[in-house]
Structures are given as structure tokens and as C-alpha cells.
Amino acid sequence: MTFTVSVSTSGHQFEAEDNETILDAAIRQGIALPYGCRNGRCGSCTADLESGEVTYYGSPPALEEAGEGKCLPCQGFAASDLTLAVREADSTADLEVKLLPCRVHAVDHLTHDVVRLLLKLPDNQRLQFRAGQYLDFLLADGRRRAFSIANAPHDDEFIELHIRHVDGGQFTDWVFSQMEEKTILRIQAPLGTFTLDEDSDRPMIFMGGGTGFAPLKGQIEQAFEAGTERPMVLYWGVRSERDLYMGDLPAQWALERANFSFVPVLSEPGEGWQGRTGWVHESVLEDIPDLSGHDLYMAGPPVMVNAARDAFRTAGMPDEHMHYDSFDYAEDSQPKSAD
């Protein structure tokens, strides 16, 4: 059964299934309700229950402390249509930036120069973020290293990162050669404003270079979770076929979803490659010469972002339709993701 949840303080409405928490339903549909631990202990998600009935499995500790007329969306299930009064996070500026410890849950070497890290926060913590944002590792010597979050907010058991090895980079050398599971690190997150325009109804172009796929992956998965029917296409530019480090994933998306397509583009193709070649932004322009009616989300090295931005302006895309994350580098050759 499906119930309608109305947020009186913003005018937003969303649908909640009877087998999902109110918070999970809100995240799935891009409604930024506040939350912290997601286990009913911290009370960060507390909302005024203006009408309707909410049920729980067990007794969340923060519910008794919240008092009469309150509910905990992180643990509560709608048993009827609801009206809540709660302050939403209207933009990334409204999300709390936290300093948190985390533990390395898994280190997966996906290719010769890319690893996927899965980070686990303490049991009483969850990170509220928007798809496309990034985090900073806080190193012992005071340096910071920034990497895009590759998972979507609704899938937040772990924080997923895609890290490419940089020759001579001290941090990525350590990640590739010495980092082990259960390593404890400190992070600051969420950071950045590279997020989906959820008010738009325009077709979406996602364009990534190398590990620029990471934030796009989170954004695409968030769009899928929200049930968007807008046309979506991912262009992913890399040097050679082996650099498509998770290429099976978007290929599977394209098979499963009629509104999604995937175009890998190789700049240095090997023998036998039958797909697109050259610069990734040129493939976009070949397929869509008039970009005036599209939204663009692009992430990757500055040379790609800058070239594409200029070319897409010429093709009619307004600046306000372009959203991008340029992967720059710190002085000692460590990746730095910046908006």
C-alpha cells in the first residue's frame, strides 16, 4: 500500500510504501529531510506529526525523548497519509558538514590503476549528502585529499570511492600498495555543489573522463531510484578499453532501462574496438548538435571540462544547464576534486 506524505513547511509531497521508512521514501524521491544516525538514537530527523499515523518496529530511543506529537522518519512507517512539519535541506548549503572517523571495509583493485574503496562510518552515524558531492580525507600531516562519492544517498551503508593511481602521488601510492581493510581514516563531508537539478524536466547528458564516472554513477543511480522518465545518456571517455573499469555496470543499465543509453569513447583504441573513438565531448556533439534543450553533468580532468564547456556553449547550451566537477591536482600530484 502507498501513502502520501505532505511536508507542510515546504509544500512538498512524496509517496511512501508501507514497507519502507518515511526517510527512505523521501531520499528515494529527492526530498531532503534531515537525518543523522538513521537508527533512531540521535533524534536529528525528528518531525512534528501534524496528521496521520506512524508505526515502528520496536521503540526507537529518540522517540520517547522527542515527546508527544513527534515522529522519527528514519524509523517510522506510514500507516496512513501523513502531514509532517520539518525543516528540509533546500540546498547543499543546508547539509551539515561533519568530521567523522571511518573504517576501510573493502579495497577492490578494479584495474591496473583504479581501486574502489568502501568506507564504513561508526554504527551511530550516517552521512547526509546529495549525489555528486565529495569528501576530504584529513591526513595526519594536515593535508587533505578529495574524492567524489560514487554511491547514491539512498544506498548509504558504505561510502564508495573510485581512486586512480597517480604516479608519484604519496597518498595514492599508499592506497594502492599499503592500505588494508579495517584501516581507520578521518573524513570531512559532504562537500561540493555538483548535484542534480531536480526541478528540471530536460533530457540529461552525463559525460565523464576517467574516474569522473564516480560522481556520475551516484547521480544516475539517484535518478533511477527517483523513478525519472527523462531521457539519460552517459558518455564515458577513457584512453583504452581496459580503463572502462566498471563498464559492465552502465552497459547493464542500458539493457534494463529504456530511457538510458551508454556511449563509451576511447581516445587510444586497440585493435578490435568497434565503438566510438576520439574526444568524448566531440561524440556528444556528433549525436546532439543542438544542446539548447538539455542538462549536462560532466566530471573529469580540467582539460576535458574546459574544452567541452566552450564547445557546448557554441552548440547552444546555456551556462545554467551545465553542471560540472573538474578533477584538479594538488601540488604533490594528489587528486583534488573541485567544483
Secondary structure, 3 states (H helix, E strand, C coil): CEEEEEECCCCCEEEEECCCCHHHHHHHCCCCCCCCCCCCCCCCCCEEEEECCEECCCCCHHHHHHCCCEECCCCCEECCCEEEECCCCCCHHHCCCEEEEEEEEEEEECCCCEEEEEEECCCCCCCCCCCCCEEEEECCCCCEEEEECCCCCCCCCCEEEEEECCCCCHHHHHHHHCCCCCCEEEEEEEECCCCCCCCCCCCEEEEEEHHHHHHHHHHHHHHHHHCCCCCEEEEEEECCHHHCCCCHHHHHHHHHCCCEEEEEEECCCCCCCCCEECCHHHHHHHHCCCCCCCEEEEEECHHHHHHHHHHHHHCCCCHHHEEEEEEEECCCCCEEEEC
